Amino acid sequence: MILAKRFVPSAVDLASSLNIAGFSGGIMLGAILGGIVIDFAGLAYTPLVAALMVGLSVILTVVAIVLQNEPVHETEAEGLLTNLR
């Protein structure tokens, strides 16, 4: 959201909707994965898979922070926005 405000103020609504869609997608994938784990491995393995998912989210968060600190040129941001429309 911060990057959308900074580089493409007209796309703040789009960034907000993608943020909400990302949360909903995460809930969906978690429910699917939890069901698969329970069906195939059993209820006892859900904490292990949950810990693995937390580790994956930490790795993705670190990658996002590193990528966010890289400078983005305004022309690149406008090009990305044009491709989304």
Phi, psi and omega in degrees: 000320180296317180293324178295317178297322185285315189260325182221079184301334180286350183254017181296321178296319178296316179297321179295317180292324176293326177296313179294320178297324177296318177297315180296320177296323177295319177296318180297312180296323177295319179293318179296312181297319178298318178296320179295317180297315181295319181294317189263328184248331180111163184296331183294338183269355181297321177297324179295314179294323177298319178296320177297320179295322177296317177300317178297320179293326177295317178298314180295325178294318178297317178298317179297320179295318179297315180292327180292329181282347176285139180292137176246128179281146183300326180293325177293318180296318179296322179295321177295319180295319179297321179292330180286333182280000000 
